[in-house]
Amino acid sequence: MSETIIAQKAQVVDAVLEKFNSAVSIVVMDYRGLTVEQVTELRKQLREAGVQMEVVKNTYLRRAADKAGYEGLDETFSGPTAVAFSNEDVVAPAKIIAEFAKGAEALEIKGGMIEGKVATLDEIDALSKLPSRDGLLSMLLSVLQAPVRNVAYAVKAVADSKDEPAA
């Protein structure tokens, strides 16, 4: 192999390594059997959530994972492999891909990485069942508002009782 080809391959590995390092969540999947329309729809849904999906050669993925220190991902890099990288929302790729896989049985999640740690299929499945970031924030907000709301009700009840004429 010529040195230019080796340098080009090293650049691809470095680009994948950079994506590994900047991602908070990665989902590796086998897309074999999906139609072009299904892949396009999946990419669209992922893109809308800020997730980037790429098809990368397994050797590049293995080398980048080794450089990043993600041991245990090597066995997921076999056969046709697509990778979804999320730099912001940990839940989004797992949630979207798992939901999409319900309607497209050919799509298979192989593994992934969550916040720098290699994740099993069970962990990714559990992650996919969590509410989205916005849903979690709204739950937190309602929990934080409850004590304030209760105090407001108590103050209103006291004020109402003082306004009532004594019997």
ROLUMFI-660545 format. One line per field, with one value per residue: residue number from 1; x, y, z of N, C-alpha, C, O, CB in turn. Coordinates in nm, 3 decimals. Glycine has a CB too. Example, Ala and Ser with C-alpha at 12.3 -4.5 7.8 and 13.67 -1.06 7.14 Angstrom:
<recs>
pos 1:2
n.u 1.319:1.285
n.v -0.569:-0.225
n.w 0.780:0.708
ca.u 1.230:1.367
ca.v -0.450:-0.106
ca.w 0.780:0.714
c.u 1.320:1.290
c.v -0.330:0.003
c.w 0.780:0.787
o.u 1.424:1.341
o.v -0.332:0.114
o.w 0.846:0.804
cb.u 1.131:1.408
cb.v -0.447:-0.060
cb.w 0.905:0.572
</recs>
This chain:
<recs>
pos 1:2:3:4:5:6:7:8:9:10:11:12:13:14:15:16:17:18:19:20:21:22:23:24:25:26:27:28:29:30:31:32:33:34:35:36:37:38:39:40:41:42:43:44:45:46:47:48:49:50:51:52:53:54:55:56:57:58:59:60:61:62:63:64:65:66:67:68:69:70:71:72:73:74:75:76:77:78:79:80:81:82:83:84:85:86:87:88:89:90:91:92:93:94:95:96:97:98:99:100:101:102:103:104:105:106:107:108:109:110:111:112:113:114:115:116:117:118:119:120:121:122:123:124:125:126:127:128:129:130:131:132:133:134:135:136:137:138:139:140:141:142:143:144:145:146:147:148:149:150:151:152:153:154:155:156:157:158:159:160:161:162:163:164:165:166:167
n.u 0.084:0.042:0.195:0.028:-0.230:-0.234:-0.207:-0.447:-0.631:-0.559:-0.641:-0.919:-0.964:-0.882:-1.078:-1.308:-1.234:-1.233:-1.507:-1.596:-1.479:-1.605:-1.870:-2.157:-2.316:-2.336:-2.467:-2.450:-2.544:-2.700:-2.796:-2.877:-3.104:-3.288:-3.488:-3.410:-3.573:-3.649:-3.403:-3.345:-3.558:-3.499:-3.250:-3.340:-3.509:-3.318:-3.144:-3.309:-3.315:-3.065:-2.869:-2.610:-2.582:-2.378:-2.227:-1.961:-1.649:-1.574:-1.310:-1.199:-1.363:-1.296:-1.024:-1.040:-1.196:-1.023:-0.812:-0.949:-0.994:-1.210:-1.281:-1.423:-1.606:-1.530:-1.642:-1.890:-1.849:-1.899:-2.003:-2.249:-2.238:-2.375:-2.341:-2.463:-2.409:-2.431:-2.391:-2.505:-2.760:-2.807:-2.998:-3.139:-3.036:-3.062:-3.332:-3.470:-3.376:-3.450:-3.727:-3.775:-3.692:-3.898:-4.090:-3.942:-3.823:-3.584:-3.380:-3.122:-2.998:-2.667:-2.487:-2.314:-2.211:-2.219:-2.181:-1.894:-1.852:-1.860:-2.159:-2.402:-2.645:-2.876:-2.849:-2.865:-3.122:-3.267:-3.204:-3.332:-3.592:-3.625:-3.761:-3.742:-3.491:-3.620:-3.862:-3.775:-3.681:-3.922:-4.055:-3.890:-3.926:-4.199:-4.188:-4.033:-4.200:-4.418:-4.397:-4.405:-4.650:-4.819:-4.776:-4.880:-5.150:-5.211:-5.173:-5.370:-5.597:-5.589:-5.621:-5.875:-6.028:-6.007:-6.146:-6.406:-6.708:-6.744:-6.926
n.v -0.119:0.223:0.514:0.736:0.631:0.493:0.711:0.843:0.657:0.661:0.918:0.890:0.710:0.873:1.073:0.927:0.851:1.100:1.152:0.945:1.028:1.274:1.212:1.154:0.942:0.641:0.430:0.117:-0.049:-0.303:-0.268:-0.420:-0.537:-0.336:-0.110:0.145:0.363:0.326:0.351:0.615:0.745:0.677:0.806:1.068:1.102:1.069:1.281:1.502:1.491:1.565:1.375:1.197:0.974:0.725:0.516:0.314:0.161:-0.150:-0.206:0.048:0.140:-0.043:0.018:0.287:0.259:0.108:0.292:0.486:0.352:0.185:-0.106:-0.413:-0.343:-0.442:-0.688:-0.607:-0.485:-0.616:-0.744:-0.557:-0.235:0.035:0.346:0.546:0.862:1.069:1.388:1.538:1.456:1.181:0.982:0.994:0.859:0.580:0.561:0.649:0.466:0.217:0.247:0.275:0.026:-0.137:-0.118:-0.187:-0.475:-0.574:-0.416:-0.416:-0.370:-0.369:-0.299:-0.056:0.263:0.445:0.748:0.727:0.462:0.121:-0.024:-0.274:-0.471:-0.488:-0.264:-0.057:-0.103:-0.050:0.219:0.318:0.314:0.516:0.843:1.127:1.390:1.638:1.548:1.440:1.674:1.819:1.655:1.686:1.959:1.966:1.823:1.994:2.216:2.133:2.156:2.437:2.497:2.368:2.521:2.763:2.692:2.644:2.898:3.039:2.906:2.980:3.257:3.265:3.159:3.360:3.564:3.480:3.537:3.520:3.263
n.w 0.000:-0.070:0.079:0.083:0.077:0.320:0.491:0.437:0.535:0.801:0.863:0.843:1.053:1.265:1.247:1.312:1.568:1.693:1.687:1.852:2.094:2.143:2.166:2.372:2.374:2.197:1.951:1.808:1.519:1.311:0.993:0.787:0.549:0.564:0.376:0.133:0.171:0.438:0.572:0.507:0.637:0.903:0.934:0.906:1.131:1.334:1.276:1.327:1.600:1.664:1.630:1.475:1.210:1.074:0.826:0.864:0.790:0.941:1.025:1.059:1.264:1.469:1.511:1.590:1.822:1.978:2.009:2.154:2.384:2.431:2.520:2.432:2.245:2.005:1.912:1.828:1.592:1.325:1.014:0.816:0.936:1.109:1.275:1.534:1.653:1.934:2.057:2.253:2.375:2.574:2.571:2.329:2.077:2.138:2.208:1.973:1.778:1.890:1.894:1.621:1.536:1.616:1.416:1.199:1.155:1.060:1.146:1.379:1.699:1.802:2.001:2.206:2.343:2.641:2.780:2.785:2.860:2.771:2.665:2.732:2.548:2.704:2.870:2.683:2.591:2.827:2.853:2.630:2.707:2.884:2.962:2.737:2.738:2.769:2.874:3.118:3.239:3.264:3.444:3.669:3.714:3.784:4.023:4.176:4.189:4.339:4.635:4.662:4.548:4.730:4.963:4.874:4.845:5.114:5.229:5.092:5.188:5.459:5.434:5.317:5.526:5.716:5.596:5.604:5.779:6.135:6.297
ca.u 0.000:0.121:0.189:-0.086:-0.349:-0.224:-0.234:-0.591:-0.699:-0.532:-0.727:-1.055:-0.964:-0.876:-1.209:-1.398:-1.189:-1.284:-1.652:-1.607:-1.442:-1.698:-2.007:-2.201:-2.387:-2.315:-2.541:-2.402:-2.657:-2.693:-2.907:-2.899:-3.244:-3.371:-3.499:-3.352:-3.670:-3.642:-3.277:-3.363:-3.647:-3.424:-3.153:-3.415:-3.549:-3.198:-3.094:-3.397:-3.282:-2.926:-2.786:-2.550:-2.569:-2.280:-2.184:-1.815:-1.587:-1.550:-1.169:-1.181:-1.431:-1.215:-0.902:-1.078:-1.240:-0.902:-0.743:-1.029:-0.995:-1.339:-1.264:-1.550:-1.688:-1.479:-1.732:-2.007:-1.809:-1.894:-2.115:-2.282:-2.248:-2.402:-2.318:-2.532:-2.334:-2.502:-2.301:-2.579:-2.862:-2.765:-3.111:-3.197:-3.012:-3.118:-3.478:-3.517:-3.344:-3.533:-3.865:-3.777:-3.674:-4.027:-4.157:-3.850:-3.763:-3.451:-3.284:-3.079:-2.898:-2.559:-2.419:-2.292:-2.134:-2.294:-2.096:-1.758:-1.844:-1.922:-2.290:-2.459:-2.777:-2.975:-2.835:-2.918:-3.267:-3.317:-3.188:-3.433:-3.723:-3.630:-3.817:-3.642:-3.434:-3.726:-3.957:-3.715:-3.679:-4.057:-4.083:-3.816:-3.992:-4.324:-4.152:-3.986:-4.312:-4.518:-4.398:-4.445:-4.794:-4.885:-4.769:-4.974:-5.285:-5.228:-5.188:-5.503:-5.697:-5.587:-5.678:-6.019:-6.092:-6.011:-6.244:-6.540:-6.759:-6.751:-7.063
ca.v 0.000:0.346:0.595:0.827:0.555:0.470:0.839:0.868:0.567:0.712:1.035:0.840:0.656:0.988:1.138:0.841:0.863:1.229:1.135:0.862:1.107:1.385:1.161:1.110:0.817:0.579:0.304:0.043:-0.130:-0.374:-0.215:-0.512:-0.573:-0.217:-0.049:0.278:0.455:0.309:0.411:0.760:0.789:0.665:0.916:1.193:1.107:1.089:1.416:1.596:1.484:1.605:1.255:1.174:0.832:0.701:0.380:0.320:0.030:-0.210:-0.194:0.184:0.146:-0.117:0.094:0.407:0.214:0.070:0.416:0.555:0.271:0.116:-0.250:-0.484:-0.305:-0.506:-0.792:-0.545:-0.436:-0.722:-0.730:-0.419:-0.162:0.179:0.398:0.672:0.940:1.183:1.470:1.614:1.379:1.042:0.891:1.008:0.755:0.452:0.572:0.657:0.342:0.110:0.271:0.248:-0.119:-0.204:-0.122:-0.242:-0.587:-0.602:-0.333:-0.484:-0.298:-0.461:-0.256:0.087:0.328:0.546:0.834:0.677:0.323:0.027:-0.063:-0.400:-0.455:-0.463:-0.124:0.028:-0.122:0.025:0.360:0.354:0.323:0.637:0.960:1.214:1.493:1.734:1.482:1.433:1.809:1.856:1.580:1.753:2.087:1.942:1.783:2.114:2.308:2.079:2.219:2.577:2.494:2.332:2.639:2.861:2.646:2.663:3.042:3.076:2.852:3.065:3.386:3.244:3.138:3.488:3.645:3.432:3.594:3.424:3.217
ca.w 0.000:-0.074:0.202:0.079:0.114:0.464:0.556:0.424:0.627:0.936:0.881:0.868:1.190:1.357:1.245:1.388:1.706:1.742:1.711:1.973:2.211:2.168:2.182:2.505:2.353:2.065:1.931:1.691:1.470:1.184:0.914:0.676:0.529:0.558:0.243:0.124:0.233:0.583:0.618:0.494:0.744:1.029:0.936:0.927:1.272:1.415:1.250:1.396:1.742:1.681:1.629:1.344:1.176:0.968:0.797:0.866:0.781:1.072:1.065:1.110:1.393:1.566:1.542:1.665:1.954:2.052:2.046:2.254:2.505:2.447:2.504:2.435:2.130:1.883:1.860:1.764:1.460:1.225:0.921:0.785:1.063:1.111:1.409:1.565:1.751:1.992:2.137:2.354:2.445:2.593:2.548:2.195:1.976:2.179:2.205:1.834:1.707:1.945:1.848:1.478:1.518:1.635:1.287:1.099:1.226:1.008:1.220:1.502:1.778:1.838:2.123:2.206:2.447:2.712:2.861:2.797:2.902:2.679:2.714:2.682:2.483:2.809:2.913:2.577:2.594:2.943:2.820:2.529:2.772:2.966:2.893:2.675:2.826:2.797:2.963:3.251:3.295:3.305:3.567:3.775:3.741:3.858:4.159:4.246:4.205:4.431:4.768:4.650:4.522:4.856:5.050:4.820:4.882:5.259:5.253:5.041:5.279:5.579:5.395:5.298:5.655:5.785:5.527:5.637:5.905:6.244:6.314
c.u 0.088:0.100:0.070:-0.215:-0.349:-0.255:-0.383:-0.670:-0.678:-0.618:-0.871:-1.065:-0.963:-1.010:-1.311:-1.363:-1.239:-1.434:-1.676:-1.584:-1.541:-1.842:-2.036:-2.272:-2.363:-2.396:-2.493:-2.514:-2.624:-2.817:-2.940:-3.046:-3.337:-3.375:-3.434:-3.444:-3.664:-3.514:-3.286:-3.450:-3.576:-3.323:-3.222:-3.454:-3.429:-3.146:-3.177:-3.368:-3.136:-2.829:-2.737:-2.532:-2.473:-2.258:-2.033:-1.762:-1.554:-1.405:-1.140:-1.244:-1.350:-1.092:-0.933:-1.122:-1.120:-0.825:-0.816:-1.036:-1.127:-1.321:-1.400:-1.642:-1.648:-1.576:-1.857:-1.977:-1.789:-2.018:-2.142:-2.312:-2.275:-2.388:-2.391:-2.457:-2.421:-2.406:-2.371:-2.671:-2.822:-2.874:-3.154:-3.164:-3.075:-3.270:-3.530:-3.494:-3.430:-3.677:-3.877:-3.768:-3.803:-4.102:-4.072:-3.771:-3.623:-3.343:-3.252:-2.973:-2.795:-2.494:-2.402:-2.207:-2.220:-2.199:-1.960:-1.742:-1.918:-2.051:-2.334:-2.592:-2.885:-2.969:-2.890:-3.070:-3.329:-3.311:-3.296:-3.571:-3.735:-3.700:-3.705:-3.592:-3.541:-3.830:-3.904:-3.712:-3.818:-4.098:-4.015:-3.883:-4.121:-4.296:-4.107:-4.100:-4.411:-4.514:-4.445:-4.597:-4.870:-4.885:-4.869:-5.118:-5.312:-5.251:-5.326:-5.612:-5.705:-5.653:-5.830:-6.091:-6.101:-6.118:-6.387:-6.585:-6.771:-6.898:-7.110
c.v 0.124:0.426:0.690:0.756:0.529:0.598:0.873:0.782:0.614:0.835:0.993:0.787:0.770:1.062:1.059:0.848:0.993:1.221:1.050:0.946:1.218:1.338:1.123:0.976:0.769:0.450:0.243:-0.050:-0.197:-0.333:-0.304:-0.550:-0.454:-0.165:0.089:0.380:0.447:0.372:0.563:0.815:0.783:0.778:1.049:1.208:1.134:1.232:1.521:1.601:1.524:1.489:1.232:1.024:0.818:0.553:0.389:0.178:-0.022:-0.198:-0.055:0.199:0.075:-0.038:0.218:0.369:0.174:0.194:0.491:0.478:0.202:-0.031:-0.317:-0.446:-0.379:-0.609:-0.733:-0.497:-0.552:-0.712:-0.585:-0.342:-0.015:0.223:0.531:0.740:1.055:1.258:1.540:1.526:1.232:0.945:0.885:0.895:0.621:0.453:0.569:0.525:0.226:0.124:0.237:0.097:-0.195:-0.219:-0.181:-0.354:-0.621:-0.524:-0.401:-0.401:-0.400:-0.426:-0.106:0.133:0.437:0.620:0.773:0.533:0.236:-0.024:-0.195:-0.370:-0.425:-0.318:-0.028:0.018:-0.044:0.175:0.406:0.372:0.444:0.749:1.044:1.316:1.595:1.675:1.473:1.570:1.853:1.780:1.647:1.884:2.066:1.900:1.905:2.212:2.262:2.143:2.364:2.585:2.463:2.448:2.743:2.823:2.670:2.810:3.088:3.027:2.936:3.199:3.373:3.229:3.268:3.578:3.604:3.494:3.485:3.385:3.228
c.w 0.000:0.054:0.201:0.120:0.265:0.541:0.550:0.521:0.772:0.965:0.911:1.011:1.291:1.362:1.326:1.537:1.769:1.772:1.835:2.098:2.243:2.193:2.327:2.494:2.210:2.061:1.800:1.648:1.338:1.105:0.794:0.665:0.526:0.414:0.247:0.191:0.385:0.640:0.612:0.606:0.880:1.041:0.966:1.073:1.363:1.399:1.323:1.546:1.768:1.685:1.486:1.322:1.059:0.949:0.778:0.857:0.921:1.117:1.119:1.248:1.501:1.607:1.625:1.807:2.040:2.098:2.157:2.385:2.533:2.418:2.515:2.320:2.003:1.825:1.797:1.623:1.363:1.139:0.890:0.914:1.039:1.257:1.423:1.678:1.802:2.083:2.252:2.437:2.453:2.549:2.402:2.098:2.013:2.167:2.061:1.761:1.758:1.898:1.699:1.453:1.540:1.503:1.176:1.165:1.178:1.083:1.353:1.572:1.825:1.970:2.120:2.321:2.508:2.805:2.890:2.839:2.802:2.742:2.652:2.613:2.586:2.856:2.809:2.571:2.710:2.917:2.722:2.590:2.863:2.890:2.832:2.775:2.866:2.893:3.106:3.317:3.340:3.431:3.687:3.814:3.820:4.001:4.239:4.273:4.311:4.569:4.765:4.630:4.651:4.955:5.003:4.855:5.031:5.292:5.207:5.135:5.407:5.548:5.377:5.434:5.736:5.724:5.564:5.771:6.012:6.267:6.456
o.u 0.194:0.002:0.016:-0.300:-0.453:-0.321:-0.439:-0.765:-0.769:-0.663:-0.938:-1.162:-1.034:-1.050:-1.391:-1.452:-1.282:-1.481:-1.767:-1.658:-1.559:-1.926:-1.950:-2.287:-2.369:-2.394:-2.495:-2.572:-2.535:-2.930:-3.022:-3.106:-3.454:-3.277:-3.407:-3.398:-3.672:-3.518:-3.239:-3.418:-3.592:-3.311:-3.170:-3.436:-3.439:-3.108:-3.122:-3.394:-3.089:-2.719:-2.812:-2.474:-2.485:-2.269:-1.983:-1.823:-1.511:-1.379:-1.065:-1.187:-1.336:-1.061:-0.862:-1.088:-1.116:-0.778:-0.754:-1.078:-1.154:-1.341:-1.482:-1.745:-1.723:-1.592:-1.925:-2.068:-1.676:-2.125:-2.067:-2.401:-2.207:-2.420:-2.382:-2.443:-2.479:-2.348:-2.306:-2.660:-2.806:-2.845:-3.200:-3.257:-3.134:-3.329:-3.624:-3.583:-3.479:-3.742:-3.975:-3.830:-3.818:-4.170:-4.123:-3.665:-3.549:-3.227:-3.341:-2.871:-2.830:-2.450:-2.468:-2.140:-2.287:-2.142:-1.916:-1.629:-2.026:-2.053:-2.307:-2.644:-2.975:-3.073:-2.954:-3.138:-3.432:-3.402:-3.345:-3.657:-3.843:-3.699:-3.589:-3.646:-3.550:-3.880:-3.978:-3.738:-3.831:-4.169:-4.075:-3.896:-4.149:-4.370:-4.140:-4.095:-4.482:-4.619:-4.517:-4.663:-4.973:-4.984:-4.937:-5.198:-5.421:-5.337:-5.391:-5.709:-5.814:-5.731:-5.904:-6.201:-6.193:-6.174:-6.479:-6.505:-6.804:-6.985:-7.224
o.v 0.127:0.408:0.721:0.814:0.541:0.594:0.926:0.829:0.606:0.853:1.054:0.814:0.764:1.109:1.116:0.851:0.994:1.278:1.079:0.937:1.251:1.417:1.068:0.904:0.847:0.371:0.308:-0.121:-0.155:-0.359:-0.267:-0.592:-0.468:-0.176:0.143:0.471:0.549:0.439:0.631:0.919:0.874:0.839:1.132:1.315:1.212:1.295:1.617:1.702:1.516:1.501:1.246:0.955:0.888:0.474:0.460:0.085:0.054:-0.180:-0.041:0.261:0.126:-0.029:0.250:0.439:0.202:0.200:0.553:0.532:0.164:-0.077:-0.281:-0.509:-0.381:-0.617:-0.801:-0.471:-0.583:-0.675:-0.497:-0.379:0.051:0.148:0.618:0.683:1.129:1.201:1.597:1.525:1.166:0.838:0.781:0.838:0.555:0.355:0.494:0.477:0.146:0.025:0.177:0.046:-0.306:-0.319:-0.221:-0.330:-0.691:-0.564:-0.438:-0.365:-0.504:-0.515:-0.037:0.055:0.513:0.561:0.767:0.485:0.271:-0.062:-0.223:-0.258:-0.346:-0.257:0.071:0.118:0.021:0.249:0.518:0.438:0.473:0.751:1.033:1.327:1.634:1.744:1.496:1.582:1.919:1.835:1.662:1.916:2.142:1.937:1.917:2.285:2.345:2.181:2.409:2.671:2.524:2.470:2.805:2.909:2.711:2.843:3.167:3.098:2.961:3.249:3.462:3.280:3.284:3.662:3.685:3.502:3.370:3.471:3.194
o.w 0.062:0.127:0.307:0.188:0.330:0.644:0.646:0.583:0.854:1.078:0.995:1.081:1.391:1.468:1.400:1.622:1.885:1.871:1.913:2.195:2.360:2.236:2.396:2.594:2.115:2.155:1.696:1.730:1.264:1.147:0.710:0.765:0.490:0.340:0.355:0.259:0.454:0.743:0.703:0.664:0.963:1.148:1.040:1.132:1.458:1.497:1.377:1.611:1.882:1.739:1.390:1.406:0.959:1.044:0.691:0.910:1.008:1.236:1.215:1.338:1.612:1.726:1.720:1.903:2.159:2.212:2.243:2.487:2.647:2.305:2.599:2.300:1.906:1.704:1.719:1.545:1.324:1.187:0.932:0.991:0.959:1.349:1.336:1.787:1.723:2.175:2.339:2.560:2.350:2.497:2.356:2.040:1.928:2.120:2.030:1.690:1.678:1.865:1.656:1.360:1.489:1.480:1.072:1.223:1.248:1.083:1.429:1.513:1.880:2.044:2.042:2.388:2.437:2.897:3.005:2.852:2.755:2.859:2.535:2.619:2.559:2.881:2.844:2.549:2.694:2.954:2.731:2.532:2.915:2.767:2.872:2.885:2.982:2.981:3.202:3.436:3.443:3.516:3.794:3.932:3.913:4.092:4.357:4.372:4.369:4.619:4.854:4.689:4.679:5.025:5.085:4.891:5.069:5.373:5.275:5.160:5.458:5.628:5.418:5.452:5.816:5.795:5.557:5.865:5.982:6.258:6.486
cb.u -0.096:0.083:0.318:-0.101:-0.356:-0.083:-0.153:-0.638:-0.649:-0.382:-0.723:-1.093:-0.842:-0.765:-1.258:-1.392:-1.036:-1.256:-1.720:-1.507:-1.306:-1.696:-2.030:-2.294:-2.538:-2.161:-2.697:-2.270:-2.782:-2.686:-2.873:-2.812:-3.287:-3.319:-3.648:-3.326:-3.812:-3.647:-3.158:-3.424:-3.774:-3.353:-3.078:-3.540:-3.618:-3.090:-3.096:-3.544:-3.309:-2.912:-2.866:-2.414:-2.706:-2.147:-2.258:-1.763:-1.461:-1.590:-1.076:-1.242:-1.571:-1.173:-0.829:-1.193:-1.338:-0.811:-0.727:-1.171:-0.960:-1.447:-1.165:-1.619:-1.678:-1.348:-1.772:-2.057:-1.681:-1.883:-2.240:-2.403:-2.121:-2.546:-2.166:-2.683:-2.201:-2.628:-2.233:-2.659:-2.999:-2.728:-3.228:-3.151:-2.863:-3.077:-3.524:-3.445:-3.194:-3.527:-3.906:-3.661:-3.567:-4.113:-4.200:-3.754:-3.850:-3.445:-3.341:-3.024:-2.964:-2.455:-2.282:-2.421:-2.000:-2.413:-2.165:-1.686:-1.902:-1.827:-2.393:-2.479:-2.813:-2.953:-2.687:-2.857:-3.302:-3.237:-3.049:-3.438:-3.750:-3.488:-3.903:-3.701:-3.315:-3.793:-3.988:-3.573:-3.624:-4.157:-4.035:-3.671:-4.021:-4.408:-4.039:-3.877:-4.384:-4.499:-4.258:-4.371:-4.828:-4.817:-4.625:-4.958:-5.300:-5.107:-5.077:-5.524:-5.664:-5.443:-5.612:-6.044:-6.016:-5.874:-6.223:-6.542:-6.897:-6.687:-7.077
cb.v 0.000:0.430:0.674:0.887:0.421:0.418:0.951:0.842:0.423:0.748:1.124:0.729:0.563:1.084:1.155:0.694:0.856:1.340:1.071:0.744:1.167:1.480:1.039:1.215:0.833:0.551:0.328:-0.038:-0.043:-0.532:-0.075:-0.638:-0.667:-0.107:-0.039:0.318:0.423:0.160:0.361:0.795:0.701:0.528:0.924:1.196:0.977:0.988:1.446:1.558:1.344:1.685:1.131:1.248:0.769:0.771:0.321:0.393:0.034:-0.355:-0.225:0.287:0.085:-0.253:0.136:0.483:0.096:-0.018:0.507:0.579:0.355:0.177:-0.307:-0.459:-0.155:-0.573:-0.888:-0.429:-0.351:-0.864:-0.796:-0.412:-0.180:0.214:0.413:0.648:0.995:1.136:1.571:1.722:1.394:1.017:0.934:1.135:0.737:0.418:0.702:0.771:0.308:0.111:0.419:0.321:-0.170:-0.126:0.014:-0.130:-0.708:-0.570:-0.190:-0.626:-0.224:-0.464:-0.325:0.157:0.386:0.484:0.868:0.760:0.305:-0.091:0.046:-0.503:-0.582:-0.557:-0.092:-0.010:-0.271:-0.011:0.387:0.248:0.197:0.681:1.045:1.284:1.564:1.779:1.343:1.376:1.908:1.829:1.433:1.778:2.160:1.835:1.676:2.183:2.326:1.930:2.212:2.647:2.391:2.210:2.698:2.873:2.496:2.610:3.123:3.019:2.706:3.086:3.438:3.119:3.033:3.557:3.635:3.277:3.662:3.482:3.077
cb.w 0.122:-0.198:0.219:-0.062:0.037:0.501:0.490:0.280:0.609:0.951:0.755:0.765:1.212:1.314:1.100:1.338:1.713:1.639:1.588:1.967:2.191:2.051:2.090:2.569:2.381:2.038:1.930:1.723:1.455:1.204:0.865:0.692:0.635:0.654:0.197:-0.024:0.185:0.620:0.533:0.357:0.747:1.037:0.802:0.837:1.312:1.377:1.100:1.372:1.796:1.806:1.682:1.331:1.141:0.998:0.668:0.994:0.694:1.070:0.947:1.012:1.383:1.508:1.413:1.593:1.942:1.964:1.923:2.202:2.621:2.354:2.610:2.564:2.106:1.912:1.972:1.849:1.470:1.291:0.978:0.688:1.145:1.052:1.439:1.603:1.690:2.071:2.050:2.289:2.375:2.739:2.633:2.135:1.957:2.323:2.275:1.760:1.722:2.098:1.874:1.407:1.613:1.737:1.248:1.041:1.213:0.859:1.244:1.470:1.901:1.729:2.138:2.208:2.390:2.791:2.990:2.891:3.044:2.645:2.684:2.799:2.403:2.927:2.941:2.440:2.605:3.070:2.761:2.420:2.851:3.007:2.991:2.551:2.757:2.667:2.911:3.243:3.192:3.192:3.553:3.732:3.609:3.787:4.156:4.164:4.073:4.444:4.829:4.533:4.413:4.918:5.053:4.668:4.848:5.335:5.179:4.899:5.314:5.629:5.265:5.209:5.734:5.780:5.376:5.645:5.883:6.373:6.270
</recs>
